[in-house]
Amino acid sequence: MIVYTSADKKALLKRAFRYLIFSAILLLFHAIYSLFAHGVDSIFMKFAFVIPLVLGSILSLLLLLGGEREIESAIRQMSISTLVVGSFLKGVMEIAGNTSSLVSVFFITGIVLFFGWLIFVIIRLIQTNA
């Protein structure tokens, strides 16, 4: 049985706050970028802030109920980072009028990492409740 201390929960709260700040920075970046973009916009850049908001802040708050292992945290952070970078690259490609099949690698990798994290969490919950 894994016991989570108040320090673990404090770390999750701190991480949730960091992801909230990161989401705000991404939103601010898009706002400033759109001022100089001559009316050209990308939905991938516009909504890139949603990824760390949902997968970072909201999931961290939900994980306060059961905690999170270090490996789970690392996989989730890699997933969020990969998806945000992929979203920004896709946005840059759209704005530039180009396409690249390599950008989809970021989305596929980020989704695989997220489902890997989900499998780790489900296994931990099954082991905890068994």
C-alpha positions as semicolon CSV with decimal commas, in nm:
position;residue;x (nm);y (nm);z (nm)
1;M;0,000;0,000;0,000
2;I;0,129;0,343;-0,090
3;V;0,091;0,619;0,164
4;Y;0,083;0,976;0,038
5;T;0,193;1,247;0,274
6;S;0,090;1,607;0,293
7;A;0,420;1,692;0,122
8;D;0,309;1,485;-0,180
9;K;-0,022;1,667;-0,189
10;K;0,154;2,001;-0,152
11;A;0,377;1,909;-0,448
12;L;0,066;1,827;-0,656
13;L;-0,089;2,163;-0,566
14;K;0,236;2,336;-0,658
15;R;0,244;2,151;-0,990
16;A;-0,120;2,243;-1,058
17;F;-0,034;2,608;-0,998
18;R;0,269;2,585;-1,231
19;Y;0,054;2,442;-1,509
20;L;-0,198;2,719;-1,453
21;I;0,081;2,977;-1,490
22;F;0,211;2,793;-1,799
23;S;-0,139;2,805;-1,951
24;A;-0,157;3,179;-1,883
25;I;0,184;3,230;-2,048
26;L;0,071;3,036;-2,356
27;L;-0,247;3,244;-2,373
28;L;-0,047;3,565;-2,338
29;F;0,199;3,448;-2,604
30;H;-0,085;3,385;-2,846
31;A;-0,238;3,726;-2,771
32;I;0,091;3,905;-2,839
33;Y;0,165;3,688;-3,144
34;S;-0,176;3,763;-3,295
35;L;-0,108;4,138;-3,269
36;F;0,180;4,098;-3,516
37;A;0,036;3,817;-3,730
38;H;-0,145;4,043;-3,982
39;G;-0,478;3,870;-3,922
40;V;-0,345;3,517;-3,979
41;D;-0,437;3,278;-3,699
42;S;-0,420;2,910;-3,613
43;I;-0,659;2,719;-3,394
44;F;-0,368;2,501;-3,277
45;M;-0,185;2,804;-3,140
46;K;-0,500;2,966;-3,008
47;F;-0,599;2,666;-2,795
48;A;-0,252;2,535;-2,699
49;F;-0,314;2,671;-2,347
50;V;-0,593;2,415;-2,295
51;I;-0,346;2,123;-2,293
52;P;-0,157;2,221;-1,975
53;L;-0,474;2,357;-1,821
54;V;-0,667;2,031;-1,852
55;L;-0,391;1,769;-1,847
56;G;-0,179;1,963;-1,599
57;S;-0,377;2,176;-1,356
58;I;-0,710;1,996;-1,349
59;L;-0,558;1,647;-1,341
60;S;-0,318;1,753;-1,063
61;L;-0,613;1,870;-0,858
62;L;-0,798;1,543;-0,922
63;L;-0,488;1,345;-0,827
64;L;-0,493;1,508;-0,484
65;L;-0,741;1,235;-0,394
66;G;-0,496;0,952;-0,453
67;G;-0,152;1,094;-0,515
68;E;0,087;1,031;-0,800
69;R;0,409;0,830;-0,825
70;E;0,724;0,987;-0,960
71;I;0,720;0,782;-1,282
72;E;0,355;0,874;-1,340
73;S;0,435;1,240;-1,291
74;A;0,728;1,224;-1,534
75;I;0,522;1,051;-1,803
76;R;0,237;1,299;-1,766
77;Q;0,476;1,595;-1,788
78;M;0,637;1,449;-2,102
79;S;0,293;1,399;-2,253
80;I;0,190;1,760;-2,186
81;S;0,519;1,900;-2,318
82;T;0,503;1,691;-2,635
83;L;0,143;1,789;-2,707
84;V;0,210;2,162;-2,648
85;V;0,517;2,162;-2,874
86;G;0,323;1,970;-3,140
87;S;0,035;2,214;-3,118
88;F;0,265;2,515;-3,157
89;L;0,453;2,356;-3,448
90;K;0,125;2,274;-3,622
91;G;0,013;2,634;-3,564
92;V;0,336;2,774;-3,707
93;M;0,305;2,546;-4,010
94;E;-0,056;2,657;-4,068
95;I;0,033;3,024;-4,039
96;A;0,329;2,980;-4,274
97;G;0,107;2,797;-4,522
98;N;0,314;2,479;-4,507
99;T;0,241;2,123;-4,404
100;S;0,460;1,853;-4,260
101;S;0,373;1,496;-4,178
102;L;0,638;1,502;-3,905
103;V;0,424;1,731;-3,690
104;S;0,177;1,447;-3,640
105;V;0,456;1,251;-3,467
106;F;0,429;1,495;-3,176
107;F;0,056;1,434;-3,139
108;I;0,092;1,057;-3,168
109;T;0,379;1,050;-2,917
110;G;0,194;1,278;-2,675
111;I;-0,121;1,066;-2,692
112;V;0,077;0,742;-2,646
113;L;0,253;0,895;-2,343
114;F;-0,080;1,008;-2,199
115;F;-0,233;0,662;-2,236
116;G;0,085;0,515;-2,085
117;W;0,032;0,743;-1,786
118;L;-0,331;0,638;-1,768
119;I;-0,232;0,269;-1,767
120;F;0,015;0,333;-1,482
121;V;-0,255;0,508;-1,280
122;I;-0,511;0,231;-1,341
123;I;-0,259;-0,038;-1,241
124;R;-0,174;0,155;-0,924
125;L;-0,542;0,195;-0,837
126;I;-0,605;-0,178;-0,893
127;Q;-0,305;-0,269;-0,675
128;T;-0,414;-0,026;-0,404
129;N;-0,770;-0,157;-0,393
130;A;-0,675;-0,526;-0,417
